[in-house]
Structure formats: C-alpha cells, structure tokens
C-alpha cells in the first residue's frame, strides 16, 4: 500500500513523464532519518527533505527528521521550508477540526 501511495504522489507531483532527472523510488521500514540516510549514502546523492515549521511541543515530543539528516548526511541535503499556503491550510484544518463530531476525530464519549 505504501508503494502505491508513493507512486500516486510522484505521478501527481511530476506527471507521467517524471521529474526529468534520475529518480529511485524506495519504500523502506524503519526510523525515517536513518532510512533516508541509508538510501542517500553516496557523496553524489541529493537528499531533498521538507523542513516543516514545528512548535516547541512538537519538537519535544518528536525529533526533527530534517535536522537529523542535515547533521548526519554524507551527501548534499536540500531542506525545503513550507510555503505560506501551508500555514493557512493548517489554520483552516484546525478550525474545521473542532466542527466535526467527536467520533470523527477519533474520540468517543
């Protein structure tokens, strides 16, 4: 199922022609930072990773995969920050989340 989701995401992002550069599709189990660094293990690799905005609480609970990769990678890492649209969509999602019934949010009373 993860492989199908990856294929769908890449097709959505690049279309059927692909990105125009060599691309290896890989689905691997494990901790995200370690798996990414194991896949991008040569000096001529390029690891592109999202550098999402994170609050203090989220940083305390879950370490940043992008920071882990930037600190330990043996290849070039391109950390892409979120767009301003991301913040707007997050705010809309939070606002709409409270309008849903509790059972839809995974809570039952």
MOSULKA-V148005 format. One record per pair of residues at least 24 apart in sequence whose ideal C-beta (glycine too) atoms are under 6 Angstrom apart, sorted by the first residue. I is the first residue (numbers start at 1). J is the second residue. Records with the same first field share a line. If there is no record, write none. Layout:
I=J ; J
This chain:
2=27
3=27
32=65
33=65 ; 68 ; 69
36=69
37=72 ; 73
40=75
43=75
45=75
46=76
47=73 ; 75 ; 77
48=78
49=79
50=80
51=79 ; 81
52=82
53=82
